[in-house]
Amino acid sequence: MQMESEGKTPEQIRLATGWFKGPYDERLRFEVEDKSAKLTKDFLDMPSRSRHEVDPMLSEGSIALRDALDHPELFNAYPEIGSVKVFKLNDDRSLGAFIPGSNAIFLNQNQPTKQQKSTLMHEIQHWIQDKEGFASGGNNEVAEIGRASCRERV
């Protein structure tokens, strides 16, 4: 990067361009502002389901992210993310999960709306990490959902 070779600090580069290197993978990235993002009425009115009633490979019982979240900046940066399926679960032990390969996000219905939005934004970040090949996080809960989904399809 030219600015880097000119001796600019990472913070100077971020402030000037909006781009920065990730701390774990050193890949360039930018942030999409989330402050104006809002959950839609369709999402808020959507019924929840039991974990055992959903198949992340199917759309039944889900809502497309574009219909669940009002976030023009996100959909301009990543138009294809609008087709991600969002499921609300009423018996989940975690706040939420994104399962790579299924194009699905799971959210725990038993949390306040503000927390549901925060969790959704967090899971969207995992989708972006997966798409861009960025370093990502996870936990045993996410791994178990993926294993259970694979066992049910076999």
ZAMARGU-4260 file (C-alpha; in steps of 0.2 Angstrom, whole numbers, plus 5000, padded with zeros to 4 digits):
<rodrens>
0) 5000/5000/5000 | 5007/5017/4995 | 5002/5026/5011 | 5011/5012/5021 | 5027/5014/5011
5) 5026/5032/5014 | 5027/5029/5033 | 5009/5032/5038 | 5003/5024/5053 | 4988/5011/5052
10) 4977/5023/5061 | 4981/5037/5048 | 4978/5026/5034 | 4961/5020/5042 | 4956/5038/5045
15) 4960/5044/5027 | 4954/5029/5017 | 4942/5019/5029 | 4952/5003/5026 | 4963/4994/5039
20) 4972/4977/5041 | 4964/4964/5052 | 4974/4960/5067 | 4974/4941/5065 | 4975/4939/5046
25) 4983/4956/5040 | 4969/4956/5026 | 4963/4973/5021 | 4945/4977/5026 | 4933/4991/5029
30) 4918/4994/5042 | 4900/4996/5037 | 4892/5008/5049 | 4878/4999/5059 | 4870/5013/5070
35) 4856/5016/5058 | 4852/4998/5055 | 4834/4992/5061 | 4825/4976/5063 | 4809/4976/5052
40) 4792/4973/5058 | 4792/4957/5048 | 4806/4951/5058 | 4799/4956/5075 | 4782/4948/5071
45) 4790/4932/5064 | 4786/4916/5075 | 4800/4906/5082 | 4803/4888/5081 | 4812/4874/5090
50) 4829/4870/5085 | 4823/4853/5079 | 4810/4860/5068 | 4822/4869/5056 | 4833/4863/5043
55) 4846/4877/5039 | 4847/4870/5021 | 4829/4874/5018 | 4820/4891/5019 | 4804/4885/5028
60) 4802/4895/5044 | 4815/4908/5040 | 4815/4926/5033 | 4827/4933/5021 | 4840/4945/5029
65) 4834/4958/5017 | 4817/4957/5024 | 4823/4956/5042 | 4834/4970/5043 | 4834/4988/5036
70) 4852/4992/5032 | 4855/5000/5015 | 4874/5002/5018 | 4876/4983/5021 | 4866/4978/5006
75) 4875/4990/4995 | 4892/4983/5001 | 4886/4965/5000 | 4871/4963/4989 | 4871/4944/4990
80) 4869/4944/5009 | 4851/4949/5007 | 4847/4930/5003 | 4854/4924/5020 | 4840/4914/5029
85) 4837/4920/5047 | 4828/4908/5059 | 4822/4913/5076 | 4823/4899/5089 | 4814/4897/5105
90) 4825/4884/5113 | 4842/4889/5109 | 4856/4889/5122 | 4866/4902/5113 | 4862/4920/5108
95) 4865/4916/5090 | 4875/4907/5076 | 4880/4908/5058 | 4883/4891/5050 | 4895/4892/5036
100) 4889/4883/5020 | 4871/4884/5025 | 4869/4902/5022 | 4858/4903/5038 | 4859/4913/5054
105) 4850/4907/5070 | 4844/4919/5083 | 4838/4916/5101 | 4820/4922/5102 | 4821/4923/5121
110) 4832/4939/5122 | 4827/4957/5121 | 4825/4965/5104 | 4840/4976/5106 | 4850/4960/5110
115) 4843/4951/5095 | 4849/4966/5084 | 4866/4965/5092 | 4867/4947/5090 | 4861/4948/5072
120) 4874/4961/5068 | 4887/4949/5076 | 4882/4934/5065 | 4882/4945/5050 | 4900/4949/5054
125) 4904/4930/5054 | 4895/4929/5036 | 4907/4942/5030 | 4922/4934/5038 | 4917/4918/5029
130) 4914/4926/5012 | 4930/4937/5013 | 4941/4923/5020 | 4945/4933/5036 | 4950/4925/5052
135) 4934/4921/5062 | 4928/4915/5079 | 4916/4902/5085 | 4912/4890/5099 | 4906/4872/5103
140) 4888/4877/5101 | 4891/4882/5083 | 4900/4866/5079 | 4886/4856/5087 | 4873/4864/5076
145) 4883/4861/5060 | 4886/4842/5065 | 4867/4840/5070 | 4862/4847/5053 | 4874/4835/5044
150) 4868/4820/5054 | 4850/4824/5049 | 4853/4825/5031 | 4863/4809/5030
</rodrens>
